[in-house]
């Protein structure tokens, strides 16, 4: 799943992107609810709940993050990220709508992305700014990257197209080592995917045949890491 930094406190909204076709067969989408501890600098600062569910021919991915300790709790931090997407031609994921809302005592933030098929245009509303750029086939928002990577665990490389604030961004992820993870939910054997177009930007870990990430990590400019660690999965 980019990260929001608030007074030196980073919260984990997930990178969003759209996947390019891969030779390997994609893992089928299945509904899930995953709960994560959110850590910064090794300390738990919040809890995130990620839910994927089917809605007719579409899918909805929602992540809610709340501060539970330290400055995150003191500021009443509450983040909700919601993505609506579908499976299009060529088994690609395509977003049809996206929204992001952050509420906190001293700072709030909202973003909405419209994927308009009729005008072939993407419209991004960020605070009082409006950005427009062409709609591409197969483009999805920044949150759905965790699903895109989870579906393509057999691929050595996964190419993604990101719907950003003022334009689309191509991203590339490479499959790395298989390693043991000791998480609040238990011990898992996991495969790591690392973003390679911007080295050091972030990594996600997956268990075989599960599209829900076991762990998501991203380094911050101050050297701390923001990490989501799986607590439960249903």
Wavefront OBJ file of the C-alpha trace (Angstrom):
o trace
v 0.000 0.000 0.000
v 2.727 6.397 0.079
v 2.472 7.457 3.658
v 1.005 10.532 5.347
v 3.317 12.394 7.734
v 1.578 14.474 10.385
v 3.820 16.431 12.797
v 6.479 13.785 12.365
v 3.916 11.027 12.880
v 3.459 8.792 9.845
v 0.300 6.809 9.298
v 0.033 3.994 6.822
v -2.292 4.568 3.909
v -1.425 1.991 1.352
v 0.244 2.586 -2.012
v -2.242 2.323 -4.781
v -1.700 1.170 -8.311
v -2.905 -0.867 -11.238
v -1.262 -3.973 -12.510
v -0.042 -4.814 -15.968
v -0.865 -8.248 -17.391
v 1.428 -11.051 -16.221
v 2.145 -14.447 -17.750
v 1.476 -16.245 -14.450
v -2.136 -16.982 -13.524
v -3.563 -14.544 -11.002
v -4.788 -15.757 -7.618
v -8.605 -15.400 -7.502
v -10.071 -12.592 -5.428
v -11.597 -13.701 -2.125
v -13.227 -11.536 0.561
v -11.201 -11.037 3.728
v -10.947 -8.952 6.867
v -7.418 -8.372 8.174
v -6.452 -6.521 11.361
v -2.958 -5.047 11.772
v -0.811 -3.448 14.430
v 0.686 -0.224 13.033
v 4.214 0.468 14.278
v 6.575 3.409 13.992
v 10.122 3.128 15.255
v 9.281 -0.301 16.661
v 6.394 0.994 18.813
v 2.709 0.281 18.226
v 0.944 3.579 17.470
v -2.332 2.362 15.989
v -4.497 -0.385 14.586
v -5.657 -0.830 10.998
v -8.501 -2.958 9.654
v -8.465 -3.865 5.958
v -11.598 -5.361 4.404
v -12.155 -6.701 0.894
v -15.705 -7.623 -0.133
v -17.623 -8.289 -3.340
v -20.441 -5.951 -4.376
v -22.095 -7.453 -7.440
v -19.596 -7.293 -10.310
v -17.337 -4.955 -8.365
v -15.103 -5.144 -5.307
v -14.648 -2.749 -2.401
v -11.403 -2.433 -0.419
v -11.575 -0.408 2.788
v -8.826 0.369 5.294
v -9.544 2.117 8.593
v -6.652 3.228 10.812
v -6.992 4.660 14.322
v -4.371 5.938 16.718
v -4.185 3.867 19.902
v -1.144 5.270 21.694
v 1.302 8.171 21.793
v 0.712 11.198 19.584
v -1.606 9.209 17.307
v -4.018 8.672 20.182
v -3.523 12.180 21.583
v -4.438 13.746 18.225
v -7.441 11.464 17.787
v -6.089 10.230 14.486
v -8.718 8.476 12.331
v -8.062 7.534 8.686
v -10.441 5.871 6.239
v -9.433 4.824 2.731
v -11.954 3.268 0.336
v -11.505 1.845 -3.170
v -14.099 0.505 -5.612
v -12.671 -1.585 -8.447
v -13.474 -4.356 -10.920
v -11.789 -7.048 -12.970
v -11.617 -5.869 -16.589
v -10.401 -7.412 -19.867
v -7.199 -9.373 -19.656
v -7.869 -10.078 -15.954
v -6.675 -6.573 -15.062
v -7.893 -4.637 -12.067
v -9.465 -1.227 -12.769
v -10.576 1.358 -10.247
v -13.994 2.977 -10.574
v -13.790 5.208 -7.487
v -11.529 6.157 -4.575
v -11.762 8.277 -1.431
v -9.406 9.115 1.437
v -10.242 10.929 4.651
v -7.971 11.767 7.578
v -9.378 13.325 10.734
v -7.170 14.614 13.532
v -7.349 17.340 16.148
v -5.181 19.877 14.343
v -5.178 18.678 10.749
v -7.601 16.940 8.405
v -7.194 15.799 4.830
v -9.505 14.535 2.087
v -8.978 13.248 -1.436
v -11.395 11.852 -3.986
v -10.636 10.296 -7.374
v -13.245 9.845 -10.111
v -12.519 7.446 -12.986
v -14.899 8.746 -15.676
v -15.332 6.220 -18.505
v -17.568 8.525 -20.531
v -15.084 11.393 -20.779
v -12.036 9.078 -20.492
v -10.766 11.354 -17.750
v -9.514 11.028 -14.187
v -10.524 13.853 -11.842
v -8.741 14.216 -8.507
v -10.132 16.529 -5.838
v -7.547 17.289 -3.145
v -8.695 19.908 -0.617
v -9.745 22.820 -2.849
v -7.659 21.737 -5.853
v -8.875 19.861 -8.931
v -6.536 17.862 -11.164
v -7.459 16.233 -14.484
v -5.582 13.770 -16.676
v -6.428 10.999 -19.211
v -7.960 7.716 -18.049
v -5.892 4.661 -18.976
v -7.123 1.096 -19.247
v -6.051 -0.973 -16.256
v -5.272 1.987 -13.976
v -6.223 1.655 -10.313
v -5.815 3.791 -7.217
v -2.955 3.638 -4.738
v -4.644 1.408 -2.167
v -5.374 -1.531 -4.476
v -1.682 -2.298 -5.016
v -1.807 -4.702 -2.056
v -4.438 -6.737 -3.902
v -2.554 -6.482 -7.210
v 0.629 -7.847 -5.616
v -1.255 -10.521 -3.686
v -2.756 -11.813 -6.934
v 0.621 -12.027 -8.721
v 2.837 -13.865 -6.247
v 4.124 -16.219 -8.951
v 5.453 -13.320 -11.046
v 9.093 -12.284 -10.771
v 8.171 -8.705 -11.729
v 4.875 -6.834 -11.376
v 4.390 -3.554 -13.244
v 1.815 -1.145 -11.848
v 0.164 2.048 -13.053
v -0.716 4.430 -10.229
v -3.490 7.004 -10.228
v -1.716 9.821 -8.379
v -2.781 13.333 -7.467
v -1.807 15.041 -10.713
v -0.944 12.184 -13.059
v -0.352 8.478 -13.554
v 2.871 6.910 -12.278
v 4.445 3.653 -13.443
v 5.710 1.501 -10.592
v 7.684 -1.740 -10.616
v 7.873 -4.449 -7.952
v 10.251 -7.432 -7.803
v 9.792 -10.695 -5.931
v 12.557 -11.165 -3.402
v 13.438 -13.759 -0.755
v 11.125 -16.192 0.969
v 11.449 -15.685 4.710
v 9.883 -16.561 8.059
v 7.828 -13.819 9.730
v 6.973 -13.754 13.426
v 3.831 -11.605 13.647
v 1.105 -10.990 16.251
v -1.063 -13.407 14.222
v 1.611 -16.135 14.418
v 4.506 -17.453 12.363
v 4.329 -17.468 8.569
v 6.512 -18.352 5.607
v 6.265 -15.326 3.354
v 7.457 -13.929 0.026
v 8.563 -10.298 -0.077
v 7.829 -7.890 -2.929
v 10.018 -4.785 -3.079
v 9.417 -1.622 -5.060
v 12.387 -1.319 -7.403
v 11.664 1.776 -9.492
v 12.285 3.730 -6.264
v 14.631 1.527 -4.196
v 13.987 1.575 -0.470
v 10.481 2.971 -0.905
v 8.656 -0.035 0.499
v 8.019 -3.777 0.694
v 5.059 -6.106 1.195
v 5.023 -9.737 2.374
v 2.533 -12.457 1.375
v 1.771 -16.046 2.287
v 1.149 -18.452 -0.585
v -2.368 -18.256 -2.078
v -3.414 -15.341 0.165
v -4.015 -11.916 -1.378
v -4.097 -10.161 2.010
v -0.616 -8.829 2.924
v 1.002 -10.263 6.041
v 3.165 -7.190 6.500
v 3.662 -3.834 4.770
v 6.686 -1.630 5.466
v 7.958 1.742 4.289
v 10.977 3.771 5.334
v 10.461 7.411 6.302
v 12.780 10.350 5.610
v 13.809 10.509 9.271
v 14.995 6.887 9.178
v 12.063 5.377 11.051
v 9.943 2.699 9.427
v 6.161 2.469 9.353
v 5.130 -1.188 9.537
v 1.747 -2.921 9.419
v 1.929 -6.374 11.060
v -0.921 -8.875 10.718
v -2.862 -9.457 13.933
v -5.764 -11.534 12.597
v -7.164 -12.654 9.235
v -10.654 -13.925 8.439
l 2 3 4 5 6 7 8 9 10 11 12 13 14 15 16 17 18 19 20 21 22 23 24 25 26 27 28 29 30 31 32 33 34 35 36 37 38 39 40 41 42 43 44 45 46 47 48 49 50 51 52 53 54 55 56 57 58 59 60 61 62 63 64 65 66 67 68 69 70 71 72 73 74 75 76 77 78 79 80 81 82 83 84 85 86 87 88 89 90 91 92 93 94 95 96 97 98 99 100 101 102 103 104 105 106 107 108 109 110 111 112 113 114 115 116 117 118 119 120 121 122 123 124 125 126 127 128 129 130 131 132 133 134 135 136 137 138 139 140 141 142 143 144 145 146 147 148 149 150 151 152 153 154 155 156 157 158 159 160 161 162 163 164 165 166 167 168 169 170 171 172 173 174 175 176 177 178 179 180 181 182 183 184 185 186 187 188 189 190 191 192 193 194 195 196 197 198 199 200 201 202 203 204 205 206 207 208 209 210 211 212 213 214 215 216 217 218 219 220 221 222 223 224 225 226 227 228 229 230 231 232 233 234
